[in-house]
Structure formats: C-alpha cells, structure tokens
C-alpha cells in the first residue's frame, strides 16, 4: 500500500499558480509558506507539507480536507501507511 500523508494537498503547477493569483491574505500566506518550504531544501517536492496550516484549516472548514475512515499502521521508519482491515483512524 502507498505512503499516506494526510497533510499534503497535491496541487499541480497550474492549480497552485491560480490559487496564488487570487492575492488575498490567506493565499498570500500559503504562497509564502510554499516558497519557504522550497527554499529550505531544494530537493523538496513543489507541493509542500504544511502540517500546521492543514490542521488549523480542518478545525474551521473540514470540507477543505476530506477525511476517509481507514486502517493505518506506522512502519519502523515512522511512515504512515494505509493497510487492509477495519478502520481505526
């Protein structure tokens, strides 16, 4: 089963640029966070993992972060993976 990262929202380049082009306070902050993510480590993917902003967004707009009940496990390296079985998360 694939790697699971519940705080990574994948946006292709065109979608990301369209989002940032709206130029409101929220999207400006997201753009700054994204640029900060990329600047810190050039080998990071263009889609940042914004742990705290995603958790904060979920508290007041859960629809932004769809959730699906599933069974998960954490492997020896600390990666969370979806596994077969009854949902536990």
The 8 nearest C-alpha neighbors of each residue, nearest first, counted from 0:
[[1, 81, 82, 80, 2, 83, 3, 71],
 [2, 0, 80, 3, 81, 82, 79, 4],
 [1, 3, 80, 79, 4, 0, 78, 81],
 [4, 2, 80, 79, 5, 1, 81, 78],
 [3, 5, 6, 7, 2, 79, 48, 80],
 [4, 6, 7, 3, 8, 66, 64, 50],
 [7, 5, 50, 4, 53, 48, 49, 8],
 [8, 6, 48, 5, 4, 9, 49, 47],
 [7, 9, 6, 10, 46, 48, 5, 47],
 [8, 10, 46, 7, 11, 47, 45, 15],
 [11, 9, 15, 14, 8, 12, 46, 13],
 [10, 12, 14, 13, 15, 9, 46, 16],
 [11, 13, 15, 14, 16, 10, 45, 17],
 [12, 14, 16, 15, 11, 17, 10, 18],
 [15, 13, 17, 11, 16, 12, 10, 18],
 [14, 16, 12, 18, 17, 13, 10, 11],
 [17, 15, 19, 13, 18, 14, 20, 12],
 [18, 16, 20, 14, 15, 19, 13, 21],
 [17, 19, 15, 16, 20, 21, 14, 26],
 [18, 20, 16, 26, 21, 17, 22, 30],
 [21, 19, 17, 22, 18, 16, 26, 23],
 [20, 22, 19, 18, 23, 17, 26, 27],
 [23, 21, 20, 27, 19, 26, 24, 25],
 [22, 24, 26, 25, 21, 27, 19, 20],
 [25, 23, 27, 26, 28, 22, 29, 21],
 [26, 24, 28, 27, 23, 29, 22, 30],
 [25, 27, 29, 28, 19, 23, 24, 22],
 [26, 28, 30, 24, 25, 29, 22, 23],
 [29, 27, 31, 25, 26, 30, 32, 24],
 [30, 28, 26, 32, 31, 27, 33, 25],
 [29, 31, 33, 27, 28, 32, 26, 19],
 [32, 30, 28, 34, 33, 29, 35, 27],
 [33, 31, 35, 29, 30, 34, 36, 28],
 [34, 32, 30, 36, 35, 31, 47, 29],
 [35, 33, 31, 37, 36, 32, 38, 30],
 [34, 36, 32, 38, 33, 37, 31, 39],
 [37, 35, 33, 34, 39, 38, 32, 47],
 [36, 38, 34, 35, 39, 40, 41, 43],
 [39, 37, 35, 40, 36, 34, 41, 33],
 [40, 38, 37, 36, 35, 41, 43, 34],
 [39, 41, 42, 38, 43, 37, 36, 35],
 [40, 42, 43, 37, 38, 39, 44, 36],
 [41, 43, 40, 44, 37, 45, 39, 38],
 [44, 42, 41, 40, 37, 45, 36, 47],
 [43, 45, 46, 42, 47, 37, 41, 36],
 [46, 44, 47, 43, 37, 33, 12, 36],
 [47, 45, 44, 9, 10, 48, 8, 7],
 [48, 46, 49, 33, 45, 36, 44, 7],
 [47, 49, 7, 50, 6, 46, 8, 36],
 [48, 50, 52, 51, 47, 53, 6, 7],
 [49, 51, 6, 53, 48, 52, 54, 7],
 [50, 52, 54, 53, 49, 55, 6, 56],
 [53, 51, 55, 54, 49, 50, 56, 57],
 [52, 54, 56, 55, 51, 50, 6, 49],
 [55, 53, 51, 57, 52, 56, 50, 58],
 [54, 56, 52, 58, 53, 57, 51, 59],
 [57, 55, 53, 58, 54, 59, 60, 52],
 [56, 58, 61, 60, 54, 55, 59, 64],
 [59, 57, 55, 56, 60, 61, 54, 53],
 [58, 60, 57, 56, 61, 55, 62, 63],
 [61, 59, 57, 62, 56, 63, 58, 64],
 [60, 62, 57, 63, 64, 59, 58, 65],
 [63, 61, 64, 60, 65, 57, 66, 59],
 [64, 62, 61, 60, 65, 57, 56, 53],
 [63, 65, 62, 61, 57, 66, 53, 60],
 [64, 66, 62, 63, 67, 61, 57, 5],
 [67, 65, 64, 68, 61, 5, 62, 69],
 [66, 68, 69, 65, 88, 86, 70, 64],
 [69, 67, 86, 88, 66, 70, 87, 85],
 [70, 68, 86, 88, 87, 67, 71, 81],
 [69, 71, 86, 87, 82, 84, 85, 81],
 [72, 70, 81, 82, 80, 69, 79, 88],
 [71, 73, 80, 79, 74, 81, 82, 70],
 [72, 74, 79, 78, 77, 80, 75, 71],
 [75, 73, 77, 76, 78, 72, 79, 80],
 [74, 76, 77, 73, 78, 79, 72, 80],
 [77, 75, 74, 78, 73, 79, 80, 72],
 [76, 78, 74, 75, 73, 79, 72, 80],
 [79, 77, 73, 74, 76, 80, 2, 75],
 [80, 78, 73, 3, 72, 2, 77, 74],
 [79, 81, 2, 3, 72, 71, 1, 73],
 [80, 82, 71, 70, 0, 3, 72, 69],
 [83, 81, 71, 70, 80, 84, 0, 72],
 [84, 82, 70, 81, 85, 71, 69, 86],
 [85, 83, 70, 86, 82, 69, 87, 71],
 [84, 86, 70, 87, 69, 83, 68, 82],
 [87, 85, 69, 70, 68, 88, 84, 71],
 [88, 86, 70, 69, 85, 71, 68, 84],
 [87, 69, 86, 68, 70, 71, 67, 85]]
